[in-house]
Amino acid sequence: MSDDDQLPEEPKLPLTVDSPIAWAEFLIDHDALRAFYSERNIHCFDCCAAEAETFGEGAKVHEGGPYGGFDAQKLVDGLNELAKQHPFDETKYVKPTLFRRAIDLLFSGPKK
């Protein structure tokens, strides 16, 4: 097994129902992504489960939850269009939530 086999897959477009939800945060402007999710009553932005869950899994998990379900294919179709109009802008700083900063601090890898 080569070292390349150990590397995680890079976020890329187009998103699919099998893409990790967190990929959207690497590919789409955060302000536009937050607004997109908010309009649909979807709470995936900055969710710690989004790092391991795909859009398809998220739709299945939340289909009976308090926020209701969503159609994963329609969602990723909309996100792919949004990504064309509002690509991620690395010059914008988005302050992580206190919870997210604590998780990052507790579970960060060894310092290099």
PLY file of the C-alpha trace (Angstrom):
ply
format ascii 1.0
element vertex 112
property float x
property float y
property float z
element edge 111
property int vertex1
property int vertex2
end_header
0.00 0.00 0.00
1.42 3.38 -0.99
1.26 6.57 1.04
-1.25 7.93 -1.50
-3.69 5.17 -0.49
-3.72 6.62 3.04
-4.69 10.15 1.99
-8.32 11.23 2.28
-10.17 12.09 -0.91
-10.04 15.78 -1.82
-13.35 17.67 -1.90
-14.46 18.15 -5.49
-17.37 19.14 -7.67
-19.84 18.01 -8.67
-21.15 16.95 -5.28
-23.11 13.70 -5.26
-25.42 12.08 -2.72
-22.37 10.03 -1.67
-20.18 13.09 -1.01
-19.46 14.01 2.61
-21.70 16.90 3.65
-18.71 18.89 4.91
-17.32 19.10 1.38
-19.82 21.86 0.63
-18.03 24.05 3.19
-14.74 23.60 1.29
-16.27 24.34 -2.11
-18.97 26.99 -1.61
-18.85 30.51 -0.17
-19.93 30.25 3.45
-22.39 33.16 3.39
-24.14 31.76 0.33
-24.11 28.22 1.77
-25.59 29.34 5.09
-28.38 31.21 3.29
-29.04 28.21 1.02
-29.35 25.83 3.97
-31.41 28.31 5.99
-33.94 28.74 3.17
-34.45 24.96 3.22
-34.42 24.56 7.02
-31.33 22.36 6.77
-28.86 22.50 9.65
-25.75 20.90 8.11
-23.44 23.92 8.18
-20.65 23.45 10.73
-22.26 20.26 12.07
-19.71 17.80 13.47
-21.70 14.86 12.00
-21.35 16.42 8.54
-17.67 15.48 8.46
-18.48 11.77 8.35
-22.00 11.73 6.93
-22.89 11.85 3.24
-25.83 13.81 1.86
-27.67 10.54 1.30
-27.05 9.39 4.86
-28.08 12.77 6.25
-31.35 12.68 4.33
-32.08 9.21 5.67
-31.14 10.05 9.27
-33.25 13.22 9.37
-36.32 12.01 7.46
-38.30 11.63 10.69
-36.55 14.28 12.77
-37.70 17.66 14.01
-36.48 19.49 10.89
-38.02 17.01 8.48
-36.32 15.20 5.67
-34.88 16.44 2.43
-34.32 15.00 -1.01
-30.56 14.42 -1.17
-30.41 14.52 -4.98
-32.33 17.80 -5.20
-30.12 19.23 -2.47
-26.82 18.36 -4.19
-28.19 19.59 -7.53
-28.90 22.94 -5.88
-25.51 22.96 -4.13
-23.71 22.29 -7.42
-25.49 25.29 -9.00
-24.69 27.39 -5.94
-21.01 26.40 -6.18
-20.88 27.72 -9.76
-22.32 31.07 -8.67
-20.58 31.34 -5.28
-17.31 29.37 -5.15
-15.46 29.19 -1.84
-13.54 32.37 -1.09
-10.55 31.63 1.15
-10.05 35.33 1.84
-13.25 35.43 3.93
-12.76 34.48 7.55
-15.54 32.51 9.17
-15.16 32.37 12.92
-15.78 28.80 14.14
-18.29 28.27 16.93
-17.02 27.73 20.45
-18.02 24.07 20.23
-16.15 23.62 16.95
-13.01 25.27 18.35
-13.13 22.98 21.42
-13.50 19.89 19.21
-10.63 21.03 16.99
-8.46 21.64 20.05
-9.27 18.32 21.68
-8.97 16.19 18.56
-6.29 17.93 16.55
-3.49 15.75 15.33
0.08 15.93 16.59
1.83 19.24 16.00
4.40 19.17 13.22
0 1
1 2
2 3
3 4
4 5
5 6
6 7
7 8
8 9
9 10
10 11
11 12
12 13
13 14
14 15
15 16
16 17
17 18
18 19
19 20
20 21
21 22
22 23
23 24
24 25
25 26
26 27
27 28
28 29
29 30
30 31
31 32
32 33
33 34
34 35
35 36
36 37
37 38
38 39
39 40
40 41
41 42
42 43
43 44
44 45
45 46
46 47
47 48
48 49
49 50
50 51
51 52
52 53
53 54
54 55
55 56
56 57
57 58
58 59
59 60
60 61
61 62
62 63
63 64
64 65
65 66
66 67
67 68
68 69
69 70
70 71
71 72
72 73
73 74
74 75
75 76
76 77
77 78
78 79
79 80
80 81
81 82
82 83
83 84
84 85
85 86
86 87
87 88
88 89
89 90
90 91
91 92
92 93
93 94
94 95
95 96
96 97
97 98
98 99
99 100
100 101
101 102
102 103
103 104
104 105
105 106
106 107
107 108
108 109
109 110
110 111
